[in-house]
Amino acid sequence: MTDVIQVTKRESTGTAATRRLRRDGHVPAVLYGHGEENQHLAIPEVQVKGLLRHHSKTVQLSGDVDETALVSDMQWDPLGIEVLHMDLIRVNLKEKVELAVPVELHGEAVGVREGGLLLENVHEVEIRCSAGSIPDSLVLDVNDLGVGQHKTASDLTLPEGVELVTDGDVVIAHVEAKRDEEIAEAGDALAEPEVISKGSGEAEE
């Protein structure tokens, strides 16, 4: 999916200017690549949040800059809530790019119905494809996965034109048997009868 976002050029790039920019509801960004000069931009925060909701990998820049770009990197605040900065790479929608995309597990593993536990070992993989056909995610069907079995990156469903860069032997998900909970020793499980003090301060006669 390619989102259109409005950008403005930034004249100042110092720390103070960047803080003012964020206070005004914008996210600083830099656009580079294709041997051209880097451009410092400002993007409305609301549009950055839209990119996150749509999981957009490529964006069409509009406003002060009219170019297609790939979202290369996002820098987050320490809590991982707010985007502090974005890196954008100029691309042609037909050129090949390499990037990471998330993996989605589809189906209910047979092993889970048998009492096992489905574990996802890897949440994203590297792929190569044209910038204009980047998938939002890759699907791994786990319906036939039994206890003690696993599926690898080579089992992923790849759309036409998408090549897997991650080693095909990398385990994406597996089903393991659940471990029985250890039973506490009877002496530890049964609490000693509670001794209640009279608290009167008087000795029994």
Secondary structure, DSSP 4 states (H G I P E B T S, - for coil): -EEEEEEEE-S--SHHHHHHHHHTTEEEEEEEETTEEEEEEEEEHHHHHHHHHHT-SEEEEEES--EEEEEEEEEE-TTS-SEEEEEEEE--TTSEEEEEEEEEEES--HHHHTTEEEEES-SEEEEEEEGGG--S-EEEE-TT--TT-EEEGGGSBPPTT-EE-S-TTSEEEEEEEPPPPPPPPHHHHSPPPPPPP--S-PPP-
